């Protein structure tokens, strides 16, 4: 598998991956999850999107946004056909390495409170819940984790 920074011509494939990765949450949330409606072209143009490919096929992606004191995992999307294969963990490991490369001591992310399986996965991977917030129709649970270095 190859992990690389997305380029402008990757936007359609990245957009499609995000739609497929989050579609099953729409009935549960009653709205489209926020990542489905982000400006994916702008995220790619900003150098925030990393793609995980397997034999040329897009298997997963992570959007990383740097802040002064942390790296935000703004979106983590895995092809639904590949759930359970450890790709999310691999993308989070990349986020950790990228935070260390940038000299940032901490990673942060958030997920919808109704995405209970995500909350369990993040806790299992050593992330700590750090409060909640409401943004429009979204109730978010925030997580943080110190980098591994």
C-alpha positions, 0 to 999 in steps of 0.5 A, a space after each residue: 500500500 502506498 500513502 501519498 499527498 493528494 493532488 488536484 486530479 485526485 479530488 473526484 476519487 477522494 470525494 467519492 470515497 468520503 461519500 461512500 465512507 459516511 453514507 451509512 451514517 445518514 439514516 442514523 444522524 438524520 443529516 449528512 455527516 459534515 465531511 460529506 459536504 466539505 470543500 474537498 478541492 480546497 482541502 487537497 489544494 491546501 495540502 491537507 489530504 493524504 491518500 492510502 492506495 492499494 494497487 492504484 485503488 483508493 482505500 482510505 484517506 486522512 485530512 490533517 490540519 495543523 494548529 499551533 499546538 496540535 495536529 487535527 485529524 479532520 477526517 478519516 475515511 476508509 472504503 467500506 469494503 475494507 473496514 476491519 483491515 487496519 487501514 484506519 489505524 494505519 492512517 492514524 499512525 501516519 497522522 502521528 508521524 506527521 505531527 512528530 515531523 512538524 514538532 507538534 506534541 498532540 493529535 486531536 479529532 472529533 466524531 459525532 456522538 452517535 458514531 459509537 463505533 468510532 468512539 470505541 475504536 478511538 478509545 481502544 487506540 489510546 485516545 482520550 475523550 476531551 469534552 463535547 460541542 454542538 455545531 449546527 445539527 452535529 453533537 461532537 465528541 472531542 478526543 486527544 492523544 499525545 504523539 508517540 515520540 
